[in-house]
């Protein structure tokens, strides 16, 4: 199936979870927020929230420093 992550298209396996997507992209959970089709996905739901064909995922990483 195809999904969009930060406006870039990816081919991923069916049933991929938000957590598995972040792992595949090597994105650490700490300081990360995820929205699917413009709806925030709580971190507690990342392991159970599966992605569907055509969904748009937005991953936002907090910037630290000064």
N, C-alpha and C positions, 0 to 999 in steps of 0.2 A: 504494500500500500504506500501511498505518497502522502507526506505531511509537509507543512512548511514550518521551519524553525527560524524565527527572526527574519522572515521574508525570503528564506532560502529553502528550496525544495530538497527533500530527502526521501529516499526509498527505504522503508523500514519494514520489519516483519509484522504481521497481524498480531494483535493482542499486546503490543508493546506498551509498557506502563510509563508514566512520567519519570519515575525513578530510574527505570532501565534506559530511557532516552538520555537522561543526564549522565548516567554511567558511560554510555556509548560515546557521548560527546566529551567525556572527561571533565565534567563541570561539577565542582564540589557543591554539596548541599548548603554549606554554611555561607550566609550572605547572598543566597539566591532566592528569587521569587519567580513563580511560573504561572502564566495564564494560558488557558486554552480557549480559543475563540473569544478573547477579551473578558473571560471570567477567571478570577484568581482561583488557583487550586491550592487549598491549604496543604502545608507540608505533611500533615498527618495522613493525607489522602494520596500522596505520590505513589505509594506502592500498590494501591488498589485502582487508581484512575487509569484505565486503558485508553489509548488513543485510537481514533477512527480515521479512515481514509479521508483526506482532504482537510483535516483540521489544521488550524493555524495556532502554533505554539509560540508564545513570547517568553523568552528567558531574560531576566534582568539580574545583573550582578551588582552588588553594592561595591562602591569604590571606597577604599580606606586610605588614609594618609592625610598629609597636610600641606 
